């Protein structure tokens, strides 16, 4: 549960809410007690900003440690150091990942695994079939073990009425004890949930007049790469500026957005021709870097890039579909050569990602959606 541990980060001028929890990072064989920052758009800061998928990989590799070895060396930001003696942990990679996913849902005001479980219980209580009971049991088992006790918000009974209800009379509770539920125990559990529903019905609900706050779609990261040729199924790699998707700007054919951008950046016509003839977007940048820049280039480069991206996705509907498939996600664009164009782990300004979001919005509006913006 979030409690008062609300933090935020700013991305593209948007305030992204988040929270934190303690974690151990294993680096170079040593364990460091640190804070794990979790944000509503699905990014997690574990000494670098990563997506949920990348976070899972770090869990599986042990970078974010859920098991601590006997005799392992640990420290807490130079405040103290110690050696583990008879360590005991109750988290596993799967459990921590499930808790983090729940946290992202909670930050977005979406039902987390506990809420989904209680919704399944409501369905069962309204129509007490064995299929509905099985669905409620499955939803209960999907709640991370570490938080099941808190599912009902009842610190006296904890989740026992829930375990009994989803087991049913004669069934075994879904816990380590696996006790057989008697009819009397089951009747008490049913009465508990009937009384709970009456209490909930009396509680006033508050809904903002203009609807709930918008949630944050999981962020999309476009990793730095050097694509050399067009692919049959390029995925998000096609969204890179140096992906070989030819565009025509005016009457000039350019092998990629990167070629077109760097050709426009140079002052001399000969250099522009050499840039456009470069074998790849990366080489186009190298050629342009060796030539004088156009006067006032820094002041217009963002507008130039916006125009080139519009041309790319207007001239390549298949690539436009890939961009549109990112929904309303924040687009993080890695660029090892530029903290202006790239996000680069939160250190850069991410202008390419921001412009891709702009072009995506324009594509979505299109002819059919233009009435929404008129």
N, C-alpha and C positions, 0 to 999 in steps of 0.2 A: 504494500500500500504506500501511496506517495506521502501522505501526511504533509508536513511543512517543508519537505526537502525539494522544493521547486526551484529550479534554476532556469537559465535560458542561454541560447547563443543566437547571434544575428547572422543570417545568411541572406545575401542579396537584399538587405534592408528589411527582411522579415524576421520578426522575433519568434524563434522556435523554442517552445517550452521543453523542459527536460527535468531530470531528477538524477540522484546519484546513490550509489551504494558502495560498500567496501569490497575490495577484491585483491587477490594476490596476482602479481605479474611475475612470471618466471623468465628472467633474462640472464643469459650467461651462467646458468646453473644456480643463481641466487634468486631468492623470493622477496618481492617488494610489496609491502602493504600500501595500497593506493586507493584512489577513488575511481570508480567506473561511472562515467557520465552517459546517460541514456536519453535520447531526444525523440520527440514526437514523430519526426520524419524517418525514424528507423536507423539513424546513425548512432554509433556508440564510440565514445572516446576511451580507448584503452591504451593510452600513450600515443595513439594516432586515431584519426577519425575514420571509422570503417562502417561498411554496410552490415546488415544482419547476416548476410551470407558470409562475408569476410570474418565477422565475429565468430560465427560457428566454426570456421576453419581454425581460428586462433584457439578456440576452446579444445578442438580435437587435437591440435598440436601441443597443447599444454602451455601456450604463451599466457593465456588467462588460466591460472591454475585452480583446479578444484580438488586436487589431492596433494598432500604435503608429506614429504618423506621424513622419516626419522633421521635426525642429525642434519637436516637441511638448514642452510644459513638464510636468515631473513633480516630485513631492516625496514624501518618506517621513515623514509625521507630524512635520513641522518639524525632523527630524533633518538633512535635506539636501534640496537641490533641484538639478535638472539639466535639460538639454535633450537630447532624443533625437538621436543622430547615427548614421545608418546602422542603424536598429533592425531586428532580425530576431526574429520570433516563430514558433513551430511549432504553436501552438494555433489552432484555429478555434472558432466558437461550437458547432458540432456535436461536435467533439472534447472540448471542456471539459464540455459537457452530458453526454456519454457517460461521461466520467471521474467526474463527480459522481454520476451514477446508479449506477455501479459502487461508489462509496464508500458510498452509502446501503445497497446490498445487503450490502457487507462489514460495515458497522456492525451489521447485523441478523443476521449469520451466514448469510445466504442466498448461493447461488452467484452470483457476478458474471459478467461476460461471459467472463472467462478460464476460470473453472470450468465454465461451460456449454460452452465450446469443448473443453476437455479431456474432458468427459463425452461429447461427440459423437465425439471421437477414440476413446474406450474402446468405444463402440458399433461404430465402424468396425473396430477391431482384433479384436473378437469375431466380426464378420460382414462380411467385406471386399467388400461390393457397391459398385457405383458410386453408387447412391443414398445409401448411408451416407457415402461419400467426399464427395459433393456437400454433404451436410448438415454434415459437419465443416468443409469449406471455407467454407461460409456462416457457420458459427459463428466461424471464425477471422477472417473479414472484419468480423464484428460487434464484435470486440475493438478498442478505440481504438488507432490506430496508435502512439500515444505509449507504450503499455504492452505491445505485442506482444512486444518483445524479452525481457520478463521473464516470459512466460507459463509457461515450463518451469522457472523458477528456476535455470537453468543459465547462468552468466555466461561460460562458455567457448564454448559452442555457440549460446547465446541461443535464438532460435526457429527456427533453420534446419531442424532435423529436422521440426518442425511444418509449415513451409512446403513442404518436399519431400514429406511424407506426404500432405498434402491436394491436392497437384498431381498425384501419381501418375506412373509412368513415361511419358515422352513428353509430359506436361503441362507447363505453364509455372507457375513459382512466383508466388504472389499478392503480388508486391512490385514495386518500380520496375524491377528488373533483368529480371523475367519470364523467367528462364533456363529452358531446356528440361531437364527432369529425366531423367537416364540411369537405366537399370535398376540399375546399381551404386549410385548415390546413393540410389535408392529402397530397395534392400535394406538399406543402412546405416541409413536412417531407421526401417524396420520393426524392425530389430534393436535400435535405440535404445529404441523404445517397449516392445518385449518385455522388455528388461532393466529398464526403468523400472517396468513392472508387477510384476516379480518383487521389486524393492526395496520397492515400496509394499505388497505382500502381507505382507512380513516386518515392516513398521513397525507398532508397536502403536497401536491406536486408543483414544482416551479419550472416553467418553460419560458425562456425569453420570448418577447413578443415577435421578434424577427427570426426566431428559430435558433437552434443550438449553434455553438461556435463551429467553424469549419475545421475539419480534421486535416492532418498532414499525410499525404501519400508517401510511401517509402521512397527515399531518395534513390536516384539512378546515377551510378558512377560510370563515366566513359573513360576507361583506362588509357594511359599513354601507350601508343603503339606506332608502328611504322608500316602501315599497309602498303604492299607493293603491287597488288593487282585486285581487280574486282572479284568478289566471291559470290557464289550462287546463293548462299544464305549468310550474309555478313553479320546479322544481328546488330547490336549497338555499335560495333566497330564502324558501320557505315555512317555514323553520326560524326565521325572525326573529320576535321577539315582537310586532312591530307588523304582521305579515302579517295581512290581514283574514280571519281564520278565527274566526268567532263561537264563543264558549263560554258555557255556562250554569254559573254558580257558585251553588249553592243554588237560589234561584228567580229569580236575576237574570241577564238576558241581557247579554253583553258583546261588543262588536264584535271584540275581539282580546285577546290576553294582555296587551298593553301597557295597553289601556283598563282591564282588570280590575285590574292591578297598581296603576296610578296612582289608581284609584277607591278602592281599599282603603287607600292611603297617606294620604288626607286625613281630617281630623277632623270636618268639617262635612257633614251630609247633603246640603245644597244644592250644595256643591262636588262631592260624589260624583256627583250627578245631572249636573252640567255636564261632568264628565270623561267620563262614559259617552256623552254626546251629542256629544262632539268628533268632527270629521270624519275624523281619522286618529289613529294611535298617537302620532305626533309632537306633534300638537295637544293630545292628552290629557295628555301630559307638561307642555306649556306651561301648560295650565289648572291642573294639580295644583301646579305650582311656585309659582303665585301664591297658593295657599291654605295655611293652617296644616297641618303634618304631625301625624299621630296620635302620641300619647305612646308612647315605646318602639318606634317604627317600625324604627329601625336594627337592633334586636335580633331582630326577627321577619321582616324583609323577605326573607331567603333562604328561610325555610320557606314563606312565602307564595308566592314565585315557584315553588318546587318543586311546590306543590299546583296552581298554575295551569298549569304545563307538563304535569303529569299529565293534567289535565282536557282540555287542547288535544289531546293525542295519543290519549287514550282516545275522545274525541268525533269525531275526524277520522282514521279508519283510513288514508285515502290519504296524509295527511301523516305518520302514524306509519311508513308504508312508506318514505318519503323519509329519515326519521331512521334507521331500521334499516339502510338501504342504505349508511350511512356506516361500517358494520362496527364495528371496535374502534378507529377512528381518534381521535386527539386532536381535539376540536372547539375551534377558535379563533373566538371571537365578537367581531367589531368593534363597538364602541359609542362613537361620537364624543362622547357626552354623559356617559360614565361609565367611569372606570378601575376601578370596582368590578365592574361587570357585563361589561365588555369586556376582551379581551386587549390590543388596541391596540398591536400591534407588540412585545409582550413587556413593555410598561410597566404593564399592568393586571392585575387578579386573575382575570379571565376566569370570574366566577361563573356567567354564563349558559351558557358552554360546558361548564363542569363539571356543571351541573345537567342539561343536555341529555344528557351522557354517562350520568348516573345514570338518567334516565328511559328512555333507550335500553336500558340493562341490564335495567330492570324490564319493559319491553315484551318483550324477548327471552326473559326468564324466563316471563312469562305463565302461563296455566294449565298448558300442556304442559311448561314448563321449571321449574315451581315445585319439583319434586322435587329439583332440583339445589341449591336454596338452603335446603331444609327440613333 
